[in-house]
Amino acid sequence: MTRKIRGEISGMVSEVLIGDHLDSEICRSLERFDESLMFVSKGIPDPLRERISRIEGADRTYHLDDGELCKTIETYNNLVLMLLERNFPRSGLISYAGGGTLGDLAGFLSSTYKRGTPLHAIPTTLLAQVDSAIGGKNGLNASSVKNAIGTFHVPGMIFCDISVLNEKVLADGLSEVVKYGMIGDPSILEILESLTRENLIEDRGSLLALVEKSVSLKMKMVSEDLYDRKGIRSTLNFGHTIGHAIESATSNMVSHGRAVAGGMILESVIGEIAGIASEKYSGFIKRLLVDLGIELPRIRREDADRILSYIGNDKKVENGNIILNVPVSPGIPVGVKLEPHDFRKLLQEAILEYEK
Ligand SMILES: NC(=O)c1ccc[n+]([C@@H]2O[C@H](COP(=O)([O-])OP(=O)(O)OC[C@H]3O[C@@H](n4cnc5c(N)ncnc54)[C@H](O)[C@@H]3O)[C@@H](O)[C@H]2O)c1
């Protein structure tokens, strides 16, 4: 059964359909537009790429390389030139089928081309379904800084079709699903505990429930705080302050989800040492992530300064202080400010615990 989650984000309606095989729903959504164009990731398996291309029509489908290297001003510039050459109108629909990297690129393009065109999303990784496609953020990288440039542009429709998921694209998203359990909906943790990575793809009911619960929580948070100014959306940053720094410090050799997994464990340990957490749950998170087959990044004590230097460029630094969002206990997040000196000490201690 198809589930629908509707959010009103800063006056813009965003509708998420969650189901198993949503081709006809995607097809119907195109009927409202005189012109449309879909960017499809070259990284998705050929049969799926052909299936999606058939929905949009070959002449309106544009196949793109994805990954962090597509989130550049050069790629963006080439796509703007291509749209101009096609006389693509401002009222035309831009859609994408791909992971979070293609979504960030297509989102930025549709947000800025002729000052903004409608956007639809077909996220094809679990991470994109539960996280990056929801909430209107997009971004391009500049130099080695991730998402250095970006806007807010909310997709009108998002199709979370679990039939496009496979074993390869679960791991990174599962870290984010664990995060949702920790910051807002502990029932997610109960479902995750009853699963292994191997049986998750077969257990369609649990997979649908995890996507639905995660999307609901994120949609609720971004509807209340699109621009990240009320301290609601920032709770989604649990694991990401350190996680983003791990990604940058390793030149993205460690994927987003693995970096967030490491970040959640380290930030939880910091929360425990600093007395922010009311109970010890870092061991639980670590065990859950490992049981779900997520390969944790290797981090050593001597990496602390490198991690800290990358955090300096992050938006989660305020007046020189580092902002962490850690749960007090599973489901209850809190934001804390730490001076760099204190943070460095705590991080070094946390890494010792992490290495055990
Ligand atoms: N805008 C936001 O709010 C937000 C939130 C979280 C993450 N992000 C961004 O999202 C990106 C990470 O997204 P991602 O994890 O989806 O990475 P990704 O887009 O790089 O996709 C990962 C890999 O999976 C492949 N792939 C995609 N769908 C597939 C499928 N169905 N089957 C097999 N392979 C498939 C891709 O080709 C790619 O090689 C990062 O750039 C991160 O910064 C953005």
The ligand as an SDF file (V2000), in Angstrom:
LIG
                    3D

 44 48  0  0  0  0  0  0  0  0999 V2000
   20.7330   17.9440    0.9180 N   0  0  0  0  0  0  0  0  0  0  0  0
   20.6520   17.2970    2.0570 C   0  0  0  0  0  0  0  0  0  0  0  0
   19.8120   17.5940    2.9110 O   0  0  0  0  0  0  0  0  0  0  0  0
   21.5780   16.1420    2.3060 C   0  0  0  0  0  0  0  0  0  0  0  0
   21.4190   15.3430    3.4400 C   0  0  0  0  0  0  0  0  0  0  0  0
   22.2710   14.2460    3.6130 C   0  0  0  0  0  0  0  0  0  0  0  0
   23.2520   13.9750    2.6640 C   0  0  0  0  0  0  0  0  0  0  0  0
   23.3820   14.7930    1.5770 N   0  0  0  0  0  0  0  0  0  0  0  0
   24.3980   14.5260    0.5610 C   0  0  0  0  0  0  0  0  0  0  0  0
   24.0700   13.2930   -0.0710 O   0  0  0  0  0  0  0  0  0  0  0  0
   25.2560   12.7250   -0.6030 C   0  0  0  0  0  0  0  0  0  0  0  0
   25.3160   11.2550   -0.2740 C   0  0  0  0  0  0  0  0  0  0  0  0
   24.2160   10.6260   -0.8730 O   0  0  0  0  0  0  0  0  0  0  0  0
   24.2370    9.0680   -1.2660 P   0  0  0  0  0  0  0  0  0  0  0  0
   24.6820    8.2880   -0.0930 O   0  0  0  0  0  0  0  0  0  0  0  0
   22.9310    8.7560   -1.8660 O   0  0  0  0  0  0  0  0  0  0  0  0
   25.4620    8.9860   -2.2730 O   0  0  0  0  0  0  0  0  0  0  0  0
   25.5930    8.9510   -3.8710 P   0  0  0  0  0  0  0  0  0  0  0  0
   24.6450    9.8690   -4.5150 O   0  0  0  0  0  0  0  0  0  0  0  0
   27.0270    9.1790   -4.1420 O   0  0  0  0  0  0  0  0  0  0  0  0
   25.2010    7.4640   -4.2120 O   0  0  0  0  0  0  0  0  0  0  0  0
   26.0360    6.4220   -3.7560 C   0  0  0  0  0  0  0  0  0  0  0  0
   26.3790    5.4500   -4.8640 C   0  0  0  0  0  0  0  0  0  0  0  0
   25.2500    4.6190   -5.1070 O   0  0  0  0  0  0  0  0  0  0  0  0
   24.9730    4.5660   -6.5120 C   0  0  0  0  0  0  0  0  0  0  0  0
   23.5350    4.3270   -6.6160 N   0  0  0  0  0  0  0  0  0  0  0  0
   22.5120    5.1910   -6.4990 C   0  0  0  0  0  0  0  0  0  0  0  0
   21.3360    4.5330   -6.5280 N   0  0  0  0  0  0  0  0  0  0  0  0
   21.6260    3.2260   -6.6910 C   0  0  0  0  0  0  0  0  0  0  0  0
   20.8520    2.0360   -6.7820 C   0  0  0  0  0  0  0  0  0  0  0  0
   19.5250    2.0510   -6.6780 N   0  0  0  0  0  0  0  0  0  0  0  0
   21.4930    0.8520   -6.9290 N   0  0  0  0  0  0  0  0  0  0  0  0
   22.8480    0.7890   -6.9820 C   0  0  0  0  0  0  0  0  0  0  0  0
   23.6420    1.8830   -6.9170 N   0  0  0  0  0  0  0  0  0  0  0  0
   23.0290    3.0790   -6.7530 C   0  0  0  0  0  0  0  0  0  0  0  0
   25.4630    5.8800   -7.0410 C   0  0  0  0  0  0  0  0  0  0  0  0
   25.7490    5.7830   -8.4070 O   0  0  0  0  0  0  0  0  0  0  0  0
   26.7160    6.1110   -6.1970 C   0  0  0  0  0  0  0  0  0  0  0  0
   27.8040    5.4280   -6.7630 O   0  0  0  0  0  0  0  0  0  0  0  0
   26.4150   13.5250   -0.0150 C   0  0  0  0  0  0  0  0  0  0  0  0
   26.9060   14.3930   -1.0000 O   0  0  0  0  0  0  0  0  0  0  0  0
   25.7790   14.3070    1.1100 C   0  0  0  0  0  0  0  0  0  0  0  0
   26.4290   15.5290    1.3500 O   0  0  0  0  0  0  0  0  0  0  0  0
   22.5640   15.8580    1.3800 C   0  0  0  0  0  0  0  0  0  0  0  0
  1  2  1  0
  2  3  2  0
  2  4  1  0
  4  5  1  0
  4 44  2  0
  5  6  2  0
  6  7  1  0
  7  8  2  0
  8  9  1  0
  8 44  1  0
  9 10  1  0
  9 42  1  0
 10 11  1  0
 11 12  1  0
 11 40  1  0
 12 13  1  0
 13 14  1  0
 14 15  2  0
 14 16  1  0
 14 17  1  0
 17 18  1  0
 18 19  2  0
 18 20  1  0
 18 21  1  0
 21 22  1  0
 22 23  1  0
 23 24  1  0
 23 38  1  0
 24 25  1  0
 25 26  1  0
 25 36  1  0
 26 27  1  0
 26 35  1  0
 27 28  2  0
 28 29  1  0
 29 30  1  0
 29 35  2  0
 30 31  1  0
 30 32  2  0
 32 33  1  0
 33 34  2  0
 34 35  1  0
 36 37  1  0
 36 38  1  0
 38 39  1  0
 40 41  1  0
 40 42  1  0
 42 43  1  0
M  CHG  2   8   1  16  -1
M  END
$$$$
